[in-house]
């Protein structure tokens, strides 16, 4: 759990900074909200789909065992009970769970592939400098005003008055 937490925590913040840097200043709130929304929806859909495949696999593969040994049905609610049925049944129960996991991974592999293919079409954007948006003070483009220079707007901001 620690490794997953560290990996996701570091990845999520990096993604958020990259997205906020890729949009104009006026759209940062919308970009942040959309990123969080789509990440949450994607997580829910992923957990629901893969969880359903796994649960159906457990029921499918434990079905023949439960038909012979009805007491094994308790393992569906609490997998820690598997050793209490003896080594032969425990092995069959673990094999049923492994087959269910295999089917869950089989379903998730194409989803990972689609995600990877989509990532190939992501445009590269330079990160903003600490001084503000690109073209502003501290950003690429030099010492122009916050809107990109006297009398002009480069990032969708209002033109500056002279």
Secondary structure, 3 states (H helix, E strand, C coil): CHHHHHHHHHHHHHHHHHHHHHCCHHHHHHHHHHHHHHHHHHHHHHHHHHHHHHHHHHHHHHHHHHHHCHHHHHHHHCHHHHHHHCHHHHHHHHHHHHHHHHHHHHHHHHHHHHHHHHHCCCCCCCCCECCECCCCCCCCCCCCCCCCCCCCCCCCCCCCCC
